[in-house]
Amino acid sequence: MPGLVLVAVPDLLLQSRILDAAKRGGVRTVVANTPEEVLAHARAELPALVLLDLESPRVQAVRALALLREAGLDVPTLGFYGHVQAQVAERAKQAGLQEAMTRGAFVQRLDELMARYA
């Protein structure tokens, strides 16, 4: 069974690009828009990766990371941020984010990332 990537990215254009890359890579996806949805989906089936938009007020990445940690769910996490928002990435890393990159780097590496978690 292919890996599952939990996509917490409310921007519909970027979400569509992620879902297309996942489909090309043979990766299953599930979309979450709130910290509670992230936790619920991760509990239902432990994902191979949780993708987080670190700047989204809906996703609330730091809260989502805290909920995962409090629930004892050890899942790989990757977040992206605008290139001038490095402090957002630092706060998320302090909350347990494992990997952070700028939005531009993330988009450029989408196919590679999906292949890694297939």
C-alpha positions as CSV (number, residue, x, y, z in Angstrom):
1,M,0.0,0.0,0.0
2,P,1.4,3.4,-0.9
3,G,2.4,5.9,1.8
4,L,-0.1,8.4,3.0
5,V,0.7,12.1,3.1
6,L,-1.5,14.3,5.2
7,V,-1.8,17.7,3.5
8,A,-2.6,20.7,5.8
9,V,-2.4,23.3,3.1
10,P,-5.6,25.4,2.6
11,D,-4.3,27.4,-0.4
12,L,-6.3,25.6,-3.1
13,L,-3.8,26.3,-5.9
14,L,-0.9,24.9,-4.0
15,Q,-3.0,22.1,-2.6
16,S,-3.9,21.1,-6.2
17,R,-0.2,21.1,-7.1
18,I,0.6,18.9,-4.1
19,L,-2.2,16.5,-4.9
20,D,-1.1,16.2,-8.5
21,A,2.5,15.5,-7.5
22,A,1.3,12.9,-5.1
23,K,-0.8,11.2,-7.8
24,R,2.2,11.2,-10.1
25,G,4.3,9.6,-7.4
26,G,1.7,7.0,-6.4
27,V,1.2,8.6,-3.0
28,R,-2.2,8.6,-1.2
29,T,-3.3,11.9,0.3
30,V,-5.8,13.2,2.8
31,V,-6.4,16.9,3.4
32,A,-6.8,18.6,6.7
33,N,-7.6,22.3,7.3
34,T,-7.4,22.7,11.1
35,P,-5.2,21.4,13.9
36,E,-8.0,19.1,15.0
37,E,-8.4,17.6,11.5
38,V,-4.7,17.0,11.4
39,L,-4.9,15.1,14.7
40,A,-8.0,13.1,13.7
41,H,-6.6,12.0,10.3
42,A,-3.2,11.1,11.9
43,R,-5.0,9.0,14.5
44,A,-7.1,7.3,11.9
45,E,-4.1,6.3,9.9
46,L,-0.5,7.2,10.7
47,P,0.8,9.2,7.8
48,A,4.2,8.8,6.2
49,L,4.4,12.6,6.2
50,V,2.5,15.6,7.5
51,L,2.8,18.7,5.2
52,L,2.0,22.0,6.9
53,D,1.6,25.5,5.6
54,L,3.4,27.3,8.5
55,E,1.8,30.6,7.7
56,S,-1.9,29.5,7.5
57,P,-4.1,30.9,10.3
58,R,-6.5,28.0,9.6
59,V,-3.9,25.2,9.9
60,Q,-2.2,26.7,13.0
61,A,0.9,24.6,12.4
62,V,2.4,25.1,15.9
63,R,-0.9,24.0,17.5
64,A,-1.2,21.0,15.1
65,L,2.3,20.0,16.0
66,A,1.6,20.3,19.7
67,L,-1.6,18.1,19.3
68,L,0.4,15.4,17.5
69,R,3.1,15.4,20.2
70,E,0.6,15.4,23.0
71,A,-1.2,12.4,21.4
72,G,2.2,10.5,21.2
73,L,2.1,10.4,17.4
74,D,5.6,10.4,16.1
75,V,5.2,11.3,12.4
76,P,7.6,13.0,10.0
77,T,6.6,16.6,9.5
78,L,7.6,19.1,6.9
79,G,6.5,22.7,6.8
80,F,7.0,25.6,4.3
81,Y,6.9,29.3,4.7
82,G,7.5,32.5,2.7
83,H,11.2,33.3,2.2
84,V,11.0,36.4,4.5
85,Q,9.2,34.5,7.3
86,A,12.1,32.5,8.8
87,Q,10.9,33.2,12.4
88,V,7.7,31.3,11.6
89,A,9.8,28.2,10.7
90,E,11.8,28.7,13.9
91,R,8.7,28.7,16.1
92,A,7.4,25.5,14.3
93,K,10.8,23.8,14.8
94,Q,10.6,24.6,18.5
95,A,7.2,22.9,18.5
96,G,8.6,19.8,16.9
97,L,8.6,20.4,13.2
98,Q,11.3,18.2,11.6
99,E,12.0,19.9,8.3
100,A,11.3,23.4,7.0
101,M,11.8,25.0,3.7
102,T,10.7,28.1,1.8
103,R,7.6,27.8,-0.3
104,G,9.7,28.2,-3.5
105,A,12.0,25.3,-2.5
106,F,9.0,23.2,-1.5
107,V,7.3,23.7,-4.9
108,Q,10.5,22.9,-6.8
109,R,11.0,19.7,-4.8
110,L,7.4,18.4,-4.8
111,D,8.0,15.4,-7.1
112,E,11.1,14.5,-5.1
113,L,9.3,14.8,-1.8
114,M,6.4,12.7,-3.0
115,A,8.8,10.0,-4.3
116,R,10.5,9.9,-0.9
117,Y,7.2,9.1,0.9
118,A,5.6,6.7,-1.7
